Amino acid sequence: MQQIFIKGTKFQTSDGKLVLLNGINVVCKDKKQGYMFPDLEKAFRSFHRMGFNLIRFGIFWDGVEPQPGIYDMEYLKKVKDAIQLAGRYDLYVMVDMHQDLFAQKYADGAPDWATLDEGAYHPEGCTMWYDAYLQSEAIIKAADNFWADIEAADGIGLLGHYAKMWEQIAQYLDDCENIIGWEPMNEPFMGSLARNAFGTATMKMKEQVPQFDLSRPMDITPKQQALFMGYVTERLQEFDRTVLMDFYRRMWEAVSRYSRKPLVTGGNIYSSSTVRTGIGRLDDSAAAEGIQIYAPHGYDSVVDSDRYENFSKENVERLFADKRSSQEELGLPLIVGEWGAFPSKGFTNDLIRHMNGILEKYLWGSAYWEYHPGMEDDENYSSLSRAYPLETAGELYSYHYNEAKKSLVMTLKATGRSRVYCPFETKSVTGFGQEGECPIDYSVEKVGANVGYVFFRPEQTDVITVNIEG
C-alpha cells in the first residue's frame, strides 16, 4: 500500500493522486472477547471485495492499561496484528480510542482504576443508553475528575496516565504504514458542564416560553428548538475551545514524540447532532500542515431508537452542511468518522444511498457505524458497496454512482492513471471533453465475482467527464 499524506484539505499518495477514503467502523466492545472480533480476516476480505479502503478501528483504555502504568502488550500485539492484517487487504486504519459512558464499568472505555466516580449514583435501564450521560451522577463525576486530572491511586493524574498511554501506543504501532491517524478519544463527554448547559438553556426558554417542556418534544416548535440548542451550543463550544483543545494538544505532544501521523479530532459528543463544534486547529503555522484530520460524526435524532418512521433526511442534510461549514473554517481534511447505525430493515439501503449522495456532494471520506459479524452477507446493507474513485490522477470535480443503472459518472481534470472501484461488471468506459469524445485507455482488475477496480487514463488532460457503465 502507498502511504497517504495530507495536502491542504485533501488526502494524497506520494505521487500526488487524490485519495477518497471509504469504509466502516470495526469496534468490538466485548471485554470477554478481548475487545477483538473473531475471524477478522474474513471481515477484511469482505471489505476489500466491497470496495472499502478504510476502517476506523476501536481500541480501549481498559484494554491497553488495565492497571496504572501497566500496559497489556499482549492486547497491543493483537491490535497490531489486526492493523497489519488490514493492510494486507489494502485497508487504511484510523486508530480510535473508543468510549461510551466513559468507562467499561458502565459501557466501555476507561478501566475501573481510572473511573473515579466516588461511589455516586448510576441509574439502570435508561430509555436510551446515552441518557445516562445526563442522568448518571457516577458518569458525570468520573468525567469531571478526568478533565480535572485528579490523581489515580499511584499519585499520577488521569490525564498524565492517558498521555503516557498514547505515547506507548504511538511508539508500538507507528511502523504500521497503513495507519493514517490517531484518534485520542471517541465522542468526548464534558461531565457536569453538559447537564448545566441543558439546565441553563431550559431556564432561559421558560422565561420566554413558560410552557416549554423538554419531556414533551412534540409540543416544541422548530423555532423554539433552534433557540434552545443555541443556548446549549454556547456552553458546549466553550468546552471545545478550552478543555478539549488543551486535551488534543496534550495528546499530540504525546504521540508526536514517536509518530508524525496526524491527530484525528472531532468534537464533543453532542457535536454528533446539530451542535456546532468549537474545536480549532492544533497549530496554525505552515510547518504544522498535515498533523490534523477533522472527523465529525453525524446522526439523525432517531438513532438507536425504533422510531425510524420519523427519520429526517432534511435534518441529516442540514447537519452535514454545518459540518462542511466547520471544515471550511478549519481548513482541514474531513472524514466522517461515524454515520448510519441503521437497523437491518427494508428501508436501510435507501438511507445509505441518501448518505452516499452527501459524501459525493462534498467529496468526503467516511466510515459507516458499524460493522457486526455477518452484516457483510446481509442484503439490507448492500448499498454500502458503492462505485467511487479511490485514486484520482489530477483534480476531481464531482462523481455520482447510480446504483440502479450500474453506472458511475465523474468529472475531472486528468493528469494520469486513475483507479475506480465498481461493484458491477464493467462493460464500457467512455470520456467526453470540451471538444467532444475523448478516447480512454482502461483495464479491469477483478476482486470478486463481477466486481473490481477500473484503471483508466484519458488521452487528453483537459476537463473531461468519464462514464463507466455496467
LINKAWO-V79368 format. One line per field, one symbol per residue. ss: DSSP state (H for helix, E for strand, - for the rest). psi: psi as a letter, one per 20 degrees, with the letter a starting at -180 (. if undefined). A space follows every 50 residues. Layout:
ss=???
psi=???
//
This chain:
ss=---EEEE--EEEE----EE--EEEEE----HHH------HHHHHHHHHH- ---EEEEEE-HHHH--E--E--HHHHHHHHHHHHHHHH---EEEEEE--E --E----E-E-HHH--------------HHHHHHH-HHHHHHHHHHH--- E-----EHHHHHHHHHHHHHHHH-----EEEEE--------HHHHHHHHH HHHHHHHH--------HHH--HHHHHHHHHHHHHHHHHHHHHHHHHHHHH HHHHH------EEEE---HHHH-------------HHH---EEE--EE-- -------HHH--HHHHHHHHHHHHHHHHHH--EEEE-EEE-------HHH HHHHHHHHHHHH--EEEEE-----HHH-HHHHHH---EEEEE-EEEEEEE EE----EEEEEEEE---EEEEE-----EEEEEE--EEE-EEEEEEEEE-- EEEEEEEE----EEEEEEE-
psi=qqqqrpodjrpqrhjjpppppocqpnoojohhjkkpqqlhhgghgggghi jqjpqopprpghhgmhqojopnhgghghggggghgghikkpqppoooqqp kgqihheqdqrhhjnmikjrppqqlqgqhihhhiiohggggggghghilq pahjjpqghgggghghggggghihioiipiqpohppmppjbhhghhghgg hgghghhhnhjpohimhiipqhgggggghggghgghhhgghfgghggghg hghghihiqjqqpopfrrhiiicjppqjqaqhpiqhijpjjppomqrpqr ijqjakkiijpohhggggghhghgggghhhkqqppohqrdkqqnrhighg hghghhhghggjlqrroqorpqpihijohijhihoqpqogppobpphrqp pohgimqppqproqjbprpqppkrophqoqqpahjbpoqppqrpoqjroj qapppqoqiqjrprppppq.
//
